[in-house]
Amino acid sequence: QVQVVESGGGLVQTGGSLRLSCAASGSIFNINSMGWYRQAPGKEREFVARVTNTGNTRYADSVKGRFTISRDNAKNTVWLQMNSLLPEDTAVYYCRVLITNVYWGQGTQVTVSS
């Protein structure tokens, strides 16, 4: 059994910053990749960023240059530093952990006011 817990969401003004955290625990032997997705009201869940166990990163075009993903393999933890936030970044952010299967966290709300 694998547990995935996110934290760090909140309310911020346009141009502000937030840092999301995600920790995986349980029966974990080797995490392939950890990443973030988001879902805005009325929209489908979309990819934001991910980092592999070798440190390879990938970002959605909409967040490149503003968001930075980082990871501590020893702690099975991933962070998403979000800078220059925009109202369109408002969404529930979900952590995704790929081991043999995919595991999701419960989500954390990020709201950016204009």
C-alpha positions as CSV (number, residue, x, y, z in Angstrom):
1,Q,0.0,0.0,0.0
2,V,1.3,3.5,-1.0
3,Q,0.1,6.7,0.5
4,V,0.6,10.1,-1.2
5,V,0.1,13.3,0.7
6,E,0.2,16.8,-0.7
7,S,0.5,20.1,1.2
8,G,1.2,23.7,0.6
9,G,-1.8,25.0,-1.3
10,G,-3.5,28.3,-0.4
11,L,-4.7,31.7,-1.6
12,V,-2.2,34.1,-3.2
13,Q,-2.4,37.2,-5.3
14,T,-1.4,37.4,-8.9
15,G,2.4,37.5,-9.1
16,G,2.8,35.7,-5.8
17,S,4.5,32.4,-5.0
18,L,3.6,29.1,-3.4
19,R,5.5,25.9,-2.7
20,L,3.7,22.5,-2.9
21,S,5.1,19.4,-1.2
22,C,4.2,15.8,-1.8
23,A,5.5,12.8,0.2
24,A,5.0,9.2,-0.7
25,S,5.1,6.5,2.0
26,G,4.4,2.8,2.4
27,S,5.5,-0.2,0.4
28,I,7.9,1.7,-1.9
29,F,10.9,0.1,-3.4
30,N,11.7,2.3,-6.4
31,I,9.8,5.3,-7.5
32,N,10.2,5.9,-11.2
33,S,8.8,9.4,-11.4
34,M,6.9,12.0,-9.3
35,G,5.0,14.8,-10.7
36,W,2.1,17.3,-10.5
37,Y,-1.1,17.6,-12.4
38,R,-3.9,20.1,-11.9
39,Q,-7.6,20.3,-12.5
40,A,-9.5,23.6,-12.8
41,P,-13.3,23.8,-12.3
42,G,-15.0,22.4,-15.4
43,K,-11.8,21.3,-17.0
44,E,-10.0,18.0,-17.3
45,R,-6.9,17.2,-15.3
46,E,-3.8,18.4,-17.0
47,F,-0.1,17.7,-16.7
48,V,2.1,20.4,-14.9
49,A,5.5,18.9,-14.3
50,R,7.4,15.7,-13.5
51,V,10.8,14.6,-12.4
52,T,12.3,11.1,-12.8
53,N,14.5,9.2,-10.4
54,T,17.5,10.3,-12.5
55,G,16.5,14.0,-12.2
56,N,15.1,14.5,-15.6
57,T,12.4,17.1,-15.6
58,R,9.6,18.1,-17.9
59,Y,7.1,21.0,-17.7
60,A,3.9,22.0,-19.4
61,D,4.5,25.0,-21.7
62,S,2.1,27.1,-19.6
63,V,4.3,26.9,-16.5
64,K,7.8,26.9,-18.0
65,G,10.0,29.5,-16.5
66,R,7.6,30.0,-13.6
67,F,7.4,26.6,-11.9
68,T,10.3,24.5,-10.7
69,I,10.0,20.8,-9.7
70,S,12.5,19.2,-7.4
71,R,12.8,15.9,-5.7
72,D,14.6,14.1,-2.8
73,N,14.8,10.4,-3.7
74,A,15.9,9.4,-0.2
75,K,12.7,11.0,1.3
76,N,10.4,10.1,-1.5
77,T,9.4,13.7,-1.6
78,V,8.8,16.1,-4.5
79,W,8.2,19.9,-4.4
80,L,6.7,22.3,-6.8
81,Q,7.9,25.9,-6.5
82,M,5.4,28.1,-8.2
83,N,6.4,31.7,-8.9
84,S,4.7,34.5,-10.8
85,L,1.3,32.9,-10.3
86,L,-1.6,33.8,-12.5
87,P,-5.3,33.5,-12.0
88,E,-5.3,30.7,-14.7
89,D,-3.1,28.7,-12.3
90,T,-6.1,28.3,-10.0
91,A,-6.8,24.6,-9.7
92,V,-6.6,21.6,-7.4
93,Y,-3.1,20.3,-7.7
94,Y,-2.5,16.6,-7.5
95,C,0.7,14.7,-6.9
96,R,1.3,11.6,-9.1
97,V,3.7,8.9,-8.1
98,L,4.7,6.2,-10.6
99,I,6.1,3.0,-9.2
100,T,4.8,-0.1,-10.9
101,N,1.4,1.4,-10.6
102,V,0.3,5.0,-10.5
103,Y,-0.7,6.6,-7.2
104,W,-2.4,9.9,-6.7
105,G,-2.7,12.2,-3.7
106,Q,-5.9,13.7,-2.5
107,G,-5.2,17.2,-4.0
108,T,-4.4,20.6,-2.6
109,Q,-6.3,23.8,-3.7
110,V,-4.3,26.7,-5.2
111,T,-6.3,29.9,-5.7
112,V,-4.7,32.9,-7.4
113,S,-6.7,36.1,-7.0
114,S,-6.5,38.9,-9.6
